């Protein structure tokens, strides 16, 4: 006599195999997938009638649907979600791809160069739109302040622990000696170096208050504090937008709304920050978030999927890929994970 619970388990596992086959074939061909195709290409080992029955159940569960009157089926957003959640291990990059990443990110000139290289690399690896958030200033710390004498002026150089550099020119009182600049620099670094931006501003305010008869110190403290206050806006780099044109049919009539959404950095930041909250995190890669179609809050992106993760110590920034729901999820997750790891390594050794 057949063990019914075991039979049900086997049927469930087989239907998951059928769903995977439909997702993989549809991603590869962009065409609806029929029972014969599943049977011939994937060797599931049951009859065509059983495959058709499994497909009928998957359709009833809302995991696949018929796009038109053909016998083929395509995954729904729920189907893609179940597929992604069932991925046991994301695709690993080849040794050649890993070398290419390392070589491409080697010896950057500055933080802007690092981010620009990273976003172009991610777009090239995935053939999708890539987005990289600059290291978050809310989590950055002041690393060092340098004062460079330039005649009647001084260059105030502000360096953060993420490698970001800001420069400001300061008019100097007459006859200010280099030693005085060095003293101000040392006091500022002693008070604020290593502090978060908020804490650094507070300490600089206190430092100036404790030296009321040192106008140079007060001026520099005010300049540095105001610069840190200005640098709150989160910045993004974007690449690969032209790849959307290849997916016009995938987006249907919503391609214009997707492009419009990409122009709103607030929307993209919110999508990337899903990886920080682990929304949509997968079992195969808990640090990677996948947001599929209607799971996206922004209406303009409900025909798109986003794969994202954080990078750097304590997740100081996020990066990700946006494309149609008909996406190579395993390969994209692998590329996102690998690029984030190399970016973290580059920033750590800067």
C-alpha positions as CSV (number, residue, x, y, z in Angstrom):
1,X,0.0,0.0,0.0
2,X,1.3,3.5,-0.9
3,X,2.3,5.8,1.9
4,X,0.1,8.8,1.2
5,X,2.2,11.5,3.0
6,X,5.3,10.2,1.2
7,X,3.4,10.2,-2.1
8,X,2.3,13.8,-1.4
9,X,5.8,14.8,-0.6
10,X,7.1,13.3,-3.8
11,X,4.4,15.0,-5.8
12,X,5.3,18.3,-4.3
13,X,9.0,17.9,-5.0
14,X,8.2,16.9,-8.6
15,X,6.0,19.9,-9.1
16,X,8.8,22.1,-7.8
17,X,11.0,20.4,-10.5
18,X,8.4,21.2,-13.1
19,X,8.2,24.8,-11.9
20,X,12.0,25.1,-12.0
21,X,12.0,23.7,-15.6
22,X,9.4,26.2,-16.7
23,X,11.3,29.1,-15.1
24,X,14.7,28.1,-16.5
25,X,13.3,27.5,-20.0
26,X,11.3,30.7,-20.0
27,X,14.3,32.8,-18.8
28,X,16.4,31.2,-21.6
29,X,14.0,31.4,-24.5
30,X,11.4,34.1,-23.4
31,X,8.8,31.7,-24.8
32,X,5.9,30.0,-23.0
33,X,6.9,26.5,-21.9
34,X,4.7,23.4,-22.7
35,X,4.6,20.0,-21.1
36,X,6.4,18.4,-24.0
37,X,9.3,20.8,-23.6
38,X,9.5,20.0,-19.9
39,X,9.5,16.3,-20.5
40,X,12.1,16.3,-23.3
41,X,14.6,18.8,-21.8
42,X,14.5,18.0,-18.1
43,X,14.1,14.2,-17.8
44,X,11.8,14.3,-14.8
45,X,10.9,10.7,-15.4
46,X,7.1,10.7,-15.5
47,X,4.5,10.7,-18.3
48,X,3.4,13.7,-20.3
49,X,0.0,13.3,-18.7
50,X,1.5,13.6,-15.2
51,X,3.5,16.8,-16.3
52,X,0.2,18.3,-17.7
53,X,-1.5,17.5,-14.4
54,X,1.3,19.1,-12.4
55,X,1.2,22.2,-14.6
56,X,-2.6,22.4,-14.0
57,X,-2.0,22.3,-10.2
58,X,0.8,24.9,-10.5
59,X,-1.6,27.1,-12.5
60,X,-4.3,26.7,-9.9
61,X,-1.9,27.7,-7.2
62,X,-1.1,30.9,-9.1
63,X,2.6,29.9,-9.8
64,X,2.3,29.8,-13.6
65,X,-0.2,31.2,-16.2
66,X,-1.0,31.0,-19.8
67,X,-0.1,34.3,-21.5
68,X,-2.5,33.6,-24.4
69,X,-4.3,30.6,-26.0
70,X,-1.1,28.5,-26.5
71,X,-0.5,25.4,-24.5
72,X,2.6,26.9,-23.0
73,X,2.8,28.5,-19.6
74,X,5.0,31.3,-18.0
75,X,5.9,31.9,-14.4
76,X,4.0,34.4,-12.3
77,X,5.7,36.7,-9.7
78,X,4.6,34.1,-7.1
79,X,6.2,31.4,-9.3
80,X,9.5,33.3,-9.5
81,X,9.4,33.8,-5.8
82,X,9.0,30.1,-5.1
83,X,11.8,29.3,-7.6
84,X,14.1,31.8,-5.9
85,X,13.3,30.5,-2.4
86,X,14.1,27.0,-3.6
87,X,17.6,27.8,-4.9
88,X,20.0,25.8,-2.8
89,X,23.2,27.4,-4.1
90,X,23.7,30.4,-6.3
91,X,25.9,30.0,-9.4
92,X,29.6,30.5,-8.7
93,X,31.6,32.7,-11.0
94,X,34.3,31.1,-13.1
95,X,38.0,31.6,-12.2
96,X,38.2,33.8,-15.3
97,X,35.3,36.0,-14.2
98,X,36.9,36.3,-10.7
99,X,40.2,37.3,-12.2
100,X,38.4,39.9,-14.4
101,X,36.7,41.4,-11.4
102,X,39.9,41.6,-9.4
103,X,41.8,43.1,-12.3
104,X,39.0,45.6,-13.2
105,X,38.9,46.9,-9.6
106,X,42.6,47.0,-9.0
107,X,44.5,50.2,-8.2
108,X,41.6,52.7,-8.3
109,X,42.5,56.4,-8.2
110,X,39.8,57.5,-5.6
111,X,36.4,56.6,-4.3
112,X,34.6,57.9,-7.3
113,X,36.8,55.7,-9.5
114,X,36.0,52.7,-7.3
115,X,32.3,53.2,-7.5
116,X,32.2,54.0,-11.2
117,X,34.3,50.9,-12.0
118,X,32.1,48.7,-9.8
119,X,28.8,49.8,-11.3
120,X,30.1,49.3,-14.9
121,X,31.5,45.9,-14.0
122,X,28.2,44.8,-12.4
123,X,26.2,45.9,-15.4
124,X,28.6,44.1,-17.8
125,X,28.5,40.8,-15.8
126,X,24.7,40.7,-15.5
127,X,23.6,42.5,-18.7
128,X,21.1,44.4,-16.5
129,X,20.9,47.9,-14.9
130,X,23.4,48.1,-12.1
131,X,23.1,50.5,-9.1
132,X,25.8,51.2,-6.5
133,X,25.3,53.4,-3.5
134,X,28.3,55.3,-2.3
135,X,29.4,54.5,1.3
136,X,26.6,55.8,3.5
137,X,27.6,59.1,5.2
138,X,25.3,58.3,8.1
139,X,27.7,55.4,8.9
140,X,30.9,57.1,7.9
141,X,33.4,58.5,10.3
142,X,35.9,61.4,10.0
143,X,39.3,59.9,9.5
144,X,41.5,62.9,9.2
145,X,41.6,66.7,8.6
146,X,44.6,68.3,6.9
147,X,45.4,72.0,6.5
148,X,47.5,72.9,3.5
149,X,48.9,76.4,3.5
150,X,48.5,78.2,0.1
151,X,49.7,81.8,0.7
152,X,46.8,83.9,1.9
153,X,44.6,80.8,1.9
154,X,44.6,77.3,3.3
155,X,43.2,74.2,1.7
156,X,41.1,72.2,4.3
157,X,41.1,68.6,3.3
158,X,38.5,66.4,5.0
159,X,38.9,62.6,4.6
160,X,36.4,60.0,5.7
161,X,37.0,56.4,6.6
162,X,35.3,55.3,3.4
163,X,37.8,57.1,1.3
164,X,35.6,60.1,0.5
165,X,37.5,63.4,0.3
166,X,36.2,66.9,0.5
167,X,38.2,70.0,0.0
168,X,37.4,73.6,1.0
169,X,39.4,76.8,0.6
170,X,39.7,79.1,3.7
171,X,40.9,82.7,3.7
172,X,43.5,83.2,6.4
173,X,44.2,86.1,8.6
174,X,47.5,87.9,7.9
175,X,50.7,86.4,9.1
176,X,49.4,83.1,10.1
177,X,52.4,80.8,10.6
178,X,52.5,77.2,9.4
179,X,53.0,76.1,13.0
180,X,49.6,77.7,13.9
181,X,47.9,75.7,11.2
182,X,49.6,72.5,12.4
183,X,48.4,73.2,15.9
184,X,44.8,73.7,14.8
185,X,45.0,70.6,12.7
186,X,46.3,68.5,15.5
187,X,43.6,69.7,17.9
188,X,40.8,69.0,15.4
189,X,42.1,65.5,14.7
190,X,42.6,64.8,18.4
191,X,39.0,65.8,19.1
192,X,37.1,64.4,16.1
193,X,39.2,61.8,14.2
194,X,37.5,58.4,14.3
195,X,34.1,59.9,15.2
196,X,30.9,59.6,13.2
197,X,29.9,62.8,11.4
198,X,27.3,63.7,14.1
199,X,29.7,63.1,17.0
200,X,32.5,64.9,15.1
201,X,30.4,68.0,14.7
202,X,29.5,68.0,18.3
203,X,33.1,67.6,19.4
204,X,34.3,70.4,17.1
205,X,31.6,72.7,18.5
206,X,32.9,71.9,22.0
207,X,36.5,72.4,20.9
208,X,35.8,75.8,19.6
209,X,33.9,76.8,22.7
210,X,36.9,75.7,24.9
211,X,39.3,78.0,22.9
212,X,37.3,81.3,22.6
213,X,40.4,83.3,22.0
214,X,41.6,81.3,19.0
215,X,39.7,82.6,16.0
216,X,41.6,80.4,13.5
217,X,40.6,77.3,15.4
218,X,37.0,78.5,15.6
219,X,36.9,79.2,11.9
220,X,38.3,75.8,10.9
221,X,36.0,74.0,13.3
222,X,33.0,75.7,11.9
223,X,34.0,75.0,8.3
224,X,34.7,71.3,9.0
225,X,31.5,70.9,11.0
226,X,29.4,72.6,8.3
227,X,30.9,70.5,5.6
228,X,30.1,67.3,7.5
229,X,26.5,68.6,7.9
230,X,26.3,69.3,4.1
231,X,27.5,65.8,3.2
232,X,24.3,64.0,4.2
233,X,22.9,63.2,0.8
234,X,23.3,59.6,-0.3
235,X,24.7,59.3,-3.7
236,X,24.2,56.6,-6.4
237,X,26.0,55.5,-9.5
238,X,24.0,53.9,-12.3
239,X,25.1,51.9,-15.4
240,X,23.5,49.6,-18.0
241,X,20.3,51.5,-18.5
242,X,20.5,50.8,-22.3
243,X,20.1,47.1,-21.5
244,X,16.4,47.7,-20.8
245,X,15.8,48.1,-24.5
246,X,16.5,44.4,-25.0
247,X,13.7,43.6,-22.7
248,X,10.9,45.8,-24.1
249,X,8.6,42.8,-24.5
250,X,9.3,41.7,-20.9
251,X,8.2,45.0,-19.5
252,X,5.2,45.3,-21.8
253,X,3.9,48.8,-21.9
254,X,5.6,49.7,-18.6
255,X,9.2,50.3,-19.9
256,X,8.7,54.1,-19.7
257,X,7.6,53.9,-16.1
258,X,10.6,51.7,-15.2
259,X,13.0,54.3,-16.8
260,X,11.2,57.1,-14.9
261,X,11.6,55.2,-11.7
262,X,15.3,54.8,-12.3
263,X,15.6,58.6,-12.4
264,X,14.3,58.8,-8.9
265,X,17.2,58.1,-6.6
266,X,15.0,58.0,-3.5
267,X,13.2,55.1,-5.1
268,X,16.4,53.3,-5.9
269,X,17.8,53.9,-2.4
270,X,14.7,52.4,-0.9
271,X,15.0,49.3,-3.1
272,X,18.7,48.8,-2.2
273,X,18.0,49.3,1.5
274,X,15.8,46.2,1.3
275,X,19.1,44.2,1.5
276,X,20.0,46.0,4.7
277,X,16.6,44.9,6.2
278,X,16.9,41.4,4.6
279,X,13.5,41.9,2.9
280,X,13.2,39.0,0.4
281,X,16.4,37.4,1.6
282,X,17.0,34.0,0.2
283,X,17.9,30.7,2.0
284,X,20.9,30.2,-0.4
285,X,22.3,33.6,0.3
286,X,20.8,35.3,3.4
287,X,22.7,38.5,2.7
288,X,21.1,38.9,-0.7
289,X,17.7,40.3,-1.1
290,X,15.5,39.6,-4.1
291,X,12.4,41.7,-4.8
292,X,10.2,40.4,-7.6
293,X,7.6,42.3,-9.6
294,X,4.6,43.3,-7.4
295,X,6.7,42.9,-4.3
296,X,8.2,46.3,-5.2
297,X,6.3,49.1,-3.5
298,X,6.9,51.5,-6.4
299,X,4.2,51.0,-9.0
300,X,6.6,51.8,-11.8
301,X,8.8,48.8,-10.9
302,X,6.1,46.1,-10.6
303,X,7.3,44.4,-13.8
304,X,10.9,44.4,-12.6
305,X,13.0,42.5,-10.2
306,X,15.8,43.8,-8.0
307,X,18.7,41.7,-6.6
308,X,20.7,43.6,-3.9
309,X,23.2,43.2,-1.1
310,X,25.4,45.3,1.2
311,X,29.1,45.8,1.1
312,X,31.9,47.0,3.3
313,X,32.4,46.8,7.0
314,X,29.0,47.0,8.9
315,X,27.2,47.3,5.5
316,X,28.3,50.9,4.8
317,X,26.6,50.8,1.3
318,X,24.5,48.7,-1.0
319,X,24.6,47.6,-4.6
320,X,22.2,45.7,-6.8
321,X,20.9,44.9,-10.2
322,X,17.5,45.7,-11.7
323,X,16.0,43.9,-14.6
324,X,12.8,42.2,-15.8
325,X,11.2,39.4,-13.7
326,X,12.4,37.0,-16.4
327,X,15.9,37.1,-15.0
328,X,18.7,34.6,-14.4
329,X,18.3,34.8,-10.7
330,X,21.0,32.4,-9.7
331,X,23.6,33.9,-12.0
332,X,22.6,37.5,-11.0
333,X,22.8,36.6,-7.3
334,X,26.2,35.1,-7.8
335,X,27.5,38.2,-9.6
336,X,26.1,40.6,-7.0
337,X,27.6,38.6,-4.2
338,X,31.0,38.4,-5.8
339,X,31.2,42.1,-6.8
340,X,30.1,43.2,-3.3
341,X,32.9,41.0,-1.8
342,X,35.6,42.5,-4.0
343,X,34.3,46.0,-3.5
344,X,34.5,45.4,0.3
345,X,38.1,44.2,-0.1
346,X,39.1,47.2,-2.2
347,X,37.6,49.7,0.4
348,X,39.2,47.8,3.3
349,X,42.7,48.2,1.8
350,X,42.4,51.8,0.7
